[in-house]
Amino acid sequence: MRGPLPVHMQISEMLIREIAAGRLADGARLPPERDMAAELGIAVGTLRRALADLTKRGLLERIHGSGNYIRSRGDLQGVYAFFRLERIGGGGLPTADLISVEAMDKPADLPTFGSSDLAHRIRRLRRLDGVPAAVEEIWLDGSRVRSLSPDDLSESLYLHYRAALGFSIARIEDRVSVAPAPDWAPDAFGAQPPTSCGCIERIAWAGDGDSVEFSRSWFDPGVARYVSRFR
């Protein structure tokens, strides 16, 4: 799998999720840029690229001689806008560890989606701020791409769909329940007992109206919560 998102984009996404969760309130003043960059362990120039993105989205007001102030009524639709899991206290930067990617016939237990009998099955471990939070199994309809390899994929699949495969996810339907963790989950996924896992089943539609993806995500309720917000 390709490397993680560029650092400035990671910082931007982290701040967007903190704003959405209310952990950075409207009008809050961010620390001085040099202090903030040092705390995050990044260069000041990298931080300024992230802050410029927030400013463009209307989420930050940069007042010369005063500082940078949060404006929470801007565009909160970041790369992870459809990723509904957050740390229990809110927010958390999502990352992904690829477990496997395989092309195969769609199993009989999947709901109807897409136009092909084939699909690409992607399994990943998801982390929030580096802490294992969920495992996911994603089925991408075979009509959207002929082949996928680990090197093809980026950490954000929806960004990859848009940038490399030429379609965007425009709508989703999530159904949340409780289910045992799958037997393929890595040891790093520590939900105990297994029946305590939250389970999210999702169908996703592309902008052209076709259903293109079905996924199941199992999350550890001791680490994460499913959160959906409307504005």
Phi, psi and chi 1 to 4 in degrees:
 res  aa     phi    psi   chi1   chi2   chi3   chi4
   1 MET       -  143.0 -172.3  170.5   71.6      -
   2 ARG   -60.4  162.7  -63.5  174.3 -175.2  171.1
   3 GLY   -64.8  174.8      -      -      -      -
   4 PRO   -66.2  172.9   23.9  -33.4      -      -
   5 LEU   -56.9  151.1  -62.7  176.4      -      -
   6 PRO   -52.6  148.9  -24.8   33.8      -      -
   7 VAL   -58.0  -43.0  174.2      -      -      -
   8 HIS   -63.3  -33.0   75.0  -82.2      -      -
   9 MET   -72.5  -37.2 -170.4  177.4  -67.6      -
  10 GLN   -59.1  -44.7  -67.5 -177.7   45.4      -
  11 ILE   -65.1  -43.1  -59.7  -57.6      -      -
  12 SER   -59.8  -46.7  174.3      -      -      -
  13 GLU   -64.9  -40.2  -68.5  -62.5  -40.8      -
  14 MET   -59.2  -45.4  177.8 -169.0   71.8      -
  15 LEU   -68.4  -37.8  -67.7  171.7      -      -
  16 ILE   -59.8  -43.7  -72.0  171.1      -      -
  17 ARG   -69.1  -33.7  -73.0  172.2   62.4   83.2
  18 GLU   -66.3  -38.8  -65.8  -75.5  -66.2      -
  19 ILE   -67.2  -45.8  -65.7  167.3      -      -
  20 ALA   -60.4  -36.1      -      -      -      -
  21 ALA   -80.4   -5.0      -      -      -      -
  22 GLY    81.0    9.2      -      -      -      -
  23 ARG   -80.4  -19.0  -64.7  179.7   60.1  168.8
  24 LEU  -118.9  104.4  -75.1  174.3      -      -
  25 ALA   -81.4  157.9      -      -      -      -
  26 ASP   -57.4  129.8 -172.7   71.9      -      -
  27 GLY    90.6   -7.7      -      -      -      -
  28 ALA   -64.9  139.3      -      -      -      -
  29 ARG   -94.6  126.2 -177.9  177.6 -177.9  -87.3
  30 LEU   -74.2  156.7  -65.7 -179.2      -      -
  31 PRO   -61.4  160.7  -19.8   30.8      -      -
  32 PRO   -51.8  146.8  -25.8   34.5      -      -
  33 GLU   -59.1  -41.3  -68.9  178.0    0.1      -
  34 ARG   -65.9  -39.4  -69.1 -168.5 -178.8  -81.5
  35 ASP   -66.4  -42.7  -66.3  -12.2      -      -
  36 MET   -66.4  -41.8 -169.8  173.0  177.5      -
  37 ALA   -63.1  -41.6      -      -      -      -
  38 ALA   -64.2  -40.2      -      -      -      -
  39 GLU   -64.7  -36.0 -178.2  179.3  -12.8      -
  40 LEU   -85.0  -11.4  -66.6  169.2      -      -
  41 GLY    73.0   34.4      -      -      -      -
  42 ILE  -129.1  168.0   60.7  174.6      -      -
  43 ALA   -74.3  151.3      -      -      -      -
  44 VAL   -59.7  -39.3  173.2      -      -      -
  45 GLY   -61.3  -37.6      -      -      -      -
  46 THR   -65.8  -43.3  -59.0      -      -      -
  47 LEU   -61.0  -42.0  175.1   64.1      -      -
  48 ARG   -64.8  -32.0  -74.2  175.3  177.6  163.7
  49 ARG   -65.3  -40.0  -70.2 -175.0   68.1 -174.7
  50 ALA   -65.5  -43.8      -      -      -      -
  51 LEU   -66.8  -33.6  -62.0 -178.9      -      -
  52 ALA   -64.2  -36.7      -      -      -      -
  53 ASP   -64.9  -43.2  179.5   56.8      -      -
  54 LEU   -63.9  -38.1  -65.0 -175.8      -      -
  55 THR   -62.8  -43.4  -57.5      -      -      -
  56 LYS   -61.1  -33.5 -176.6  178.1  179.1  179.8
  57 ARG   -82.0   -5.3  -67.0  171.1  178.1  -89.7
  58 GLY    80.8   17.0      -      -      -      -
  59 LEU   -98.8   -3.5  -68.0  169.6      -      -
  60 LEU  -144.3  136.2 -166.9   73.7      -      -
  61 GLU  -113.8  120.4 -177.2  178.2    5.8      -
  62 ARG  -102.6  108.7  -50.7 -178.5   75.2  176.0
  63 ILE  -103.4  116.6  -58.5  175.9      -      -
  64 HIS   -59.1  129.1 -178.5   70.7      -      -
  65 GLY    82.0   -4.5      -      -      -      -
  66 SER  -119.9  -49.3  178.5      -      -      -
  67 GLY   142.9 -167.2      -      -      -      -
  68 ASN  -110.6  127.5  -62.1  -47.7      -      -
  69 TYR  -122.1  135.9  -65.1   85.6      -      -
  70 ILE   -70.7  136.9  -63.2  -62.6      -      -
  71 ARG  -127.0  102.3  -64.4  -68.6  177.5 -104.6
  72 SER   -81.7    1.5   64.0      -      -      -
  73 ARG   -98.0   14.1  -57.0  -54.6  -62.7  176.3
  74 GLY   -86.6 -158.1      -      -      -      -
  75 ASP   -83.7  109.4  177.0   13.9      -      -
  76 LEU   -96.0    9.9  -70.6  167.2      -      -
  77 GLN   -86.5   79.9  -61.3  -60.1  -55.4      -
  78 GLY   -84.7 -171.5      -      -      -      -
  79 VAL   -56.4  -35.6  169.6      -      -      -
  80 TYR  -101.8   30.9  -65.0  112.0      -      -
  81 ALA   -59.7  -33.1      -      -      -      -
  82 PHE   -93.4    1.2  -75.5  130.2      -      -
  83 PHE   -87.6  108.8 -172.8   75.3      -      -
  84 ARG   -92.6   -3.2  -55.0  -61.7 -162.4 -159.1
  85 LEU   -87.7  137.2  -65.5  179.9      -      -
  86 GLU  -134.1  157.9  -64.8 -174.8   -0.5      -
  87 ARG   -57.6  156.3  -62.8  -70.0  -62.2  -88.8
  88 ILE   -56.8  -36.2  -68.9  175.3      -      -
  89 GLY   -82.4   -1.0      -      -      -      -
  90 GLY   104.3  152.1      -      -      -      -
  91 GLY    70.6 -154.1      -      -      -      -
  92 GLY   107.6  126.7      -      -      -      -
  93 LEU   -80.6  121.3  177.7   67.4      -      -
  94 PRO   -76.3  140.0  -12.0   27.6      -      -
  95 THR  -136.8  169.3   53.2      -      -      -
  96 ALA  -138.7  137.1      -      -      -      -
  97 ASP  -109.3  118.5  -60.7  -17.3      -      -
  98 LEU   -72.5  131.7 -177.2   66.2      -      -
  99 ILE   -98.8  -48.1  -62.6  171.4      -      -
 100 SER  -163.3  158.8   65.0      -      -      -
 101 VAL  -143.1  126.2   54.6      -      -      -
 102 GLU  -143.0  147.0  -61.5  178.5   71.2      -
 103 ALA   -98.0  136.3      -      -      -      -
 104 MET  -163.1  168.3   60.2 -175.8   67.6      -
 105 ASP   -64.5  145.8  -68.0  -27.1      -      -
 106 LYS   -67.5  128.8  -68.1  176.4  179.6  174.7
 107 PRO   -65.7  157.1  -18.6   30.8      -      -
 108 ALA   -67.0  -21.8      -      -      -      -
 109 ASP   -84.1   -1.0   66.9  -24.4      -      -
 110 LEU   -82.9  147.4  -63.1 -171.5      -      -
 111 PRO   -69.1  165.5   27.2  -35.0      -      -
 112 THR   -70.9  126.5  -59.4      -      -      -
 113 PHE  -157.5  150.3   72.6  100.0      -      -
 114 GLY    68.9 -175.4      -      -      -      -
 115 SER  -116.4   -4.6   58.1      -      -      -
 116 SER  -104.7  153.0  175.6      -      -      -
 117 ASP   -81.6  -10.9  -67.6  -28.5      -      -
 118 LEU  -104.6  155.2  -59.4  174.2      -      -
 119 ALA  -150.8  159.6      -      -      -      -
 120 HIS  -100.8  119.3  -56.7  -81.8      -      -
 121 ARG   -95.6  121.5 -171.9 -170.3   69.5 -172.1
 122 ILE  -117.2  123.4  -56.4  161.7      -      -
 123 ARG  -113.9  135.0  -72.5  175.1  169.5  172.8
 124 ARG  -144.5  153.6  -55.2 -165.8  -61.8  176.5
 125 LEU   -98.7  126.6  170.7   68.6      -      -
 126 ARG  -103.7  137.6  -60.7  -53.9  -60.2  -96.1
 127 ARG  -118.4  152.2  -58.8  175.5 -174.0  -93.8
 128 LEU  -121.0  117.8  -71.4  169.6      -      -
 129 ASP    52.1   37.2  -67.8  -20.8      -      -
 130 GLY    84.7   -5.7      -      -      -      -
 131 VAL   -95.5  125.3  178.7      -      -      -
 132 PRO   -56.2  126.1  -26.0   35.7      -      -
 133 ALA  -125.4  -27.9      -      -      -      -
 134 ALA  -160.5  159.1      -      -      -      -
 135 VAL  -120.9  148.6  -71.9      -      -      -
 136 GLU  -138.9  147.2   60.6 -173.2   10.0      -
 137 GLU  -124.9  115.3 -177.1  175.0   85.9      -
 138 ILE  -113.7  131.7  -59.7  146.6      -      -
 139 TRP  -113.7  110.0  -63.5   84.7      -      -
 140 LEU   -97.3  126.7  173.8   62.6      -      -
 141 ASP   -57.2  135.4 -171.8   61.0      -      -
 142 GLY   -65.5  -16.5      -      -      -      -
 143 SER   -70.9  -17.0   66.2      -      -      -
 144 ARG   -86.9  -22.5  -68.0  -69.6  164.5  159.4
 145 VAL  -160.4  139.9   61.1      -      -      -
 146 ARG   -73.6  -44.2  178.7  171.1  -62.7  179.9
 147 SER  -142.4  150.9   63.7      -      -      -
 148 LEU  -136.1  136.3  -83.7  179.8      -      -
 149 SER  -125.5  163.7   73.8      -      -      -
 150 PRO   -53.2  -35.6  -29.5   37.1      -      -
 151 ASP   -71.9  -18.7  -68.6  -22.7      -      -
 152 ASP   -75.3  -30.5  -67.4  -31.2      -      -
 153 LEU   -83.9  146.5  -59.8  174.8      -      -
 154 SER  -105.7  168.8   64.0      -      -      -
 155 GLU   -63.6  -37.1 -167.7  164.4   73.8      -
 156 SER   -96.2  107.6  168.8      -      -      -
 157 LEU   -64.6  -39.1  -74.7 -176.1      -      -
 158 TYR   -67.2  -34.0  -74.2    6.6      -      -
 159 LEU   -66.5  -39.3  178.8   61.8      -      -
 160 HIS   -64.3  -42.4  177.6   72.6      -      -
 161 TYR   -56.8  -44.9  -65.9  167.8      -      -
 162 ARG   -70.5  -45.9 -175.2  171.5   72.2 -118.4
 163 ALA   -80.3  -35.8      -      -      -      -
 164 ALA  -109.0  -29.7      -      -      -      -
 165 LEU  -105.3   -8.6  -57.2 -174.9      -      -
 166 GLY    82.6   18.9      -      -      -      -
 167 PHE  -142.3  157.9   68.9   93.1      -      -
 168 SER  -121.0  149.1  -64.5      -      -      -
 169 ILE   -79.9  121.4  -62.2  -60.0      -      -
 170 ALA  -107.4  -22.7      -      -      -      -
 171 ARG  -151.9  145.7 -178.5  167.5   64.6   92.9
 172 ILE  -136.2  156.1   61.6  170.0      -      -
 173 GLU  -129.5  120.1  177.9 -179.6  -63.2      -
 174 ASP  -109.5  139.3  -74.1  -12.2      -      -
 175 ARG  -125.2  121.1  -61.8 -172.1  178.0 -171.9
 176 VAL  -107.9  132.7 -176.7      -      -      -
 177 SER  -147.4 -163.5   60.7      -      -      -
 178 VAL  -122.2  136.9  176.0      -      -      -
 179 ALA  -156.6  157.3      -      -      -      -
 180 PRO   -65.2  152.2  -17.3   29.5      -      -
 181 ALA   -65.8  147.3      -      -      -      -
 182 PRO   -69.2  154.7   26.5  -34.9      -      -
 183 ASP   -71.2  -13.1   56.7   11.5      -      -
 184 TRP   -90.9   -2.8   52.7  -96.7      -      -
 185 ALA   -59.8  135.0      -      -      -      -
 186 PRO   -70.3  161.6   25.7  -33.9      -      -
 187 ASP   -60.1  -26.3  -69.2  -19.1      -      -
 188 ALA   -63.3  -24.9      -      -      -      -
 189 PHE   -82.4  106.1 -179.2   63.3      -      -
 190 GLY  -102.9   25.3      -      -      -      -
 191 ALA   -63.7  122.7      -      -      -      -
 192 GLN  -137.4  135.6  -67.1  -66.1  -25.9      -
 193 PRO   -71.9  166.2   29.7  -36.4      -      -
 194 PRO   -60.4  -28.4   16.3  -29.0      -      -
 195 THR   -71.5   -6.2   53.0      -      -      -
 196 SER   -86.3    2.1   67.3      -      -      -
 197 CYS   -71.7  137.4  -71.1      -      -      -
 198 GLY   -76.6  147.5      -      -      -      -
 199 CYS  -130.4  129.9 -178.7      -      -      -
 200 ILE  -116.4  120.7  -53.1  161.4      -      -
 201 GLU  -104.8  129.4  -68.2 -169.6  -31.9      -
 202 ARG  -131.6  136.6  168.1  178.2  -68.9 -177.0
 203 ILE  -111.9  135.0  -66.1 -178.3      -      -
 204 ALA  -121.5  140.2      -      -      -      -
 205 TRP  -113.8  141.2  -72.9  -95.7      -      -
 206 ALA   -80.3  171.3      -      -      -      -
 207 GLY   -63.7  -20.7      -      -      -      -
 208 ASP   -84.1    1.8   58.5   11.6      -      -
 209 GLY    94.5   -6.6      -      -      -      -
 210 ASP   -84.9  139.9  -71.3  -18.5      -      -
 211 SER   -75.4  129.1   56.0      -      -      -
 212 VAL  -124.0  -11.8  -64.5      -      -      -
 213 GLU  -151.2  140.4 -178.7 -164.2   85.2      -
 214 PHE  -125.8  140.0  172.0   74.3      -      -
 215 SER  -143.0  156.0   66.7      -      -      -
 216 ARG  -126.4  133.5  -66.7 -172.6 -178.9  102.9
 217 SER  -127.1  132.2  -61.7      -      -      -
 218 TRP  -112.4  123.1  -63.0  -96.5      -      -
 219 PHE  -121.0  149.8   65.1   91.4      -      -
 220 ASP   -83.6  112.2 -175.4  -17.2      -      -
 221 PRO   -69.1   -9.9   25.7  -33.8      -      -
 222 GLY   -80.9   -9.7      -      -      -      -
 223 VAL  -118.0  -38.6  174.7      -      -      -
 224 ALA  -134.9  160.8      -      -      -      -
 225 ARG  -129.5  148.1  -67.0  -74.0 -172.7  -91.7
 226 TYR   -84.2  124.5  178.4   91.0      -      -
 227 VAL  -131.3  128.7  179.9      -      -      -
 228 SER  -127.4  125.6 -177.2      -      -      -
 229 ARG  -118.1  149.2  -64.4 -175.0  178.3   87.7
 230 PHE  -128.3  141.0  -62.2   89.5      -      -
 231 ARG  -121.9      -  -62.7 -177.0   58.7 -171.6
